[in-house]
Amino acid sequence: MKPGVMVSVMSPGTLDVLAERERQLEVEGWSSDHDDKHDSGEIASAAAAYALPDPSFRLKRNGEGQVVAVPRVWPWSAEWWKPKSRRQNLVRAGALILAELDRLDRAAERERAGK
């Protein structure tokens, strides 16, 4: 899609992914600075965990000491694994992919600028 395409021609899925990314930023409080600290593939791994239709699981303890099954590719603690419906998980995966793409673009820009 070309930059500047009107929102009205975007599919419902595209709009939902963009809305979820906005929610991650506004409601969850994640920021570019926060995302930039995850430079070892964590964001992409989280996206993969939500995108997989039938992930393999491992057991992890959450912040309350309860054992929770999380996908093997899940990079963070168990309390952050919050699966929903298949479609909602794919929307989350798409939003996380956007976050990772933006992080990569910022890293490349810093490298070009010599920082």
C-alpha positions in Angstrom: 0.0 0.0 0.0 1.3 3.4 -0.9 2.0 6.0 1.9 -1.0 8.3 2.4 -3.6 5.8 1.3 -6.9 6.9 2.8 -8.0 4.9 5.9 -11.4 4.2 4.3 -9.8 1.8 1.9 -8.0 -0.2 4.6 -9.5 -3.6 5.5 -11.0 -4.2 8.9 -8.0 -6.4 9.9 -5.6 -3.6 9.0 -7.6 -1.1 11.0 -7.7 -3.5 13.9 -3.9 -4.0 13.9 -3.3 -0.2 13.8 -5.8 0.3 16.6 -4.1 -2.4 18.7 -0.7 -0.8 18.1 -2.2 2.5 19.3 -3.7 0.8 22.3 -0.3 -0.7 23.2 1.2 2.8 23.1 -1.6 4.7 24.8 -3.1 2.2 27.2 -0.2 -0.1 28.0 2.3 2.7 28.0 4.9 1.1 25.8 7.1 3.6 24.0 9.7 3.7 21.3 12.4 4.0 24.0 11.0 0.9 25.7 10.8 -1.1 22.4 14.3 -0.1 21.5 15.6 -1.9 24.6 14.2 -5.2 23.2 16.9 -5.6 20.5 17.4 -9.4 20.8 14.3 -10.4 18.8 11.9 -10.3 21.8 9.2 -8.3 20.1 9.3 -10.6 17.0 9.2 -13.6 19.2 6.1 -12.3 21.1 4.5 -11.7 17.7 5.3 -15.2 16.6 3.8 -16.6 19.8 0.5 -14.8 19.2 0.6 -15.8 15.4 1.2 -19.5 15.9 -2.1 -21.5 15.5 -0.8 -24.4 17.6 2.3 -23.4 19.6 4.3 -25.8 21.7 4.2 -24.8 25.3 6.4 -24.7 28.3 5.6 -24.1 31.9 6.6 -20.8 33.6 5.7 -19.2 36.9 3.9 -15.9 36.8 4.4 -13.0 39.2 2.0 -14.7 41.7 4.0 -18.0 41.7 1.3 -19.8 39.7 2.5 -22.2 36.9 1.2 -21.1 33.5 1.7 -22.7 30.1 3.2 -20.2 27.6 4.5 -20.7 24.1 8.1 -21.8 23.9 8.9 -18.7 21.8 7.3 -16.3 24.4 10.2 -14.1 25.5 8.8 -12.5 28.6 7.4 -13.6 32.0 4.2 -15.6 32.1 2.0 -12.8 33.4 2.4 -11.0 30.1 1.0 -13.9 28.0 -2.6 -13.1 27.5 -4.1 -15.1 24.7 -7.6 -14.4 23.4 -9.5 -15.5 20.3 -7.5 -16.6 17.2 -8.4 -13.3 15.4 -7.5 -11.2 18.4 -4.2 -13.0 18.8 -3.4 -12.3 15.1 -4.3 -8.7 15.6 -1.8 -8.6 18.5 0.8 -10.3 16.4 0.4 -7.8 13.7 0.7 -4.9 16.1 3.8 -6.4 17.6 5.3 -6.8 14.1 4.6 -3.1 13.5 6.5 -2.3 16.7 9.4 -4.5 15.6 9.5 -2.9 12.2 9.5 0.6 13.7 12.3 -0.5 16.2 14.4 -1.8 13.3 13.9 1.4 11.3 14.9 3.5 14.3 18.0 1.4 14.8 19.0 1.7 11.2 18.4 5.5 11.3 20.7 5.8 14.4 23.3 3.7 12.6 23.1 6.0 9.6 23.4 9.0 11.8 26.5 7.5 13.5 24.9 7.2 17.0 
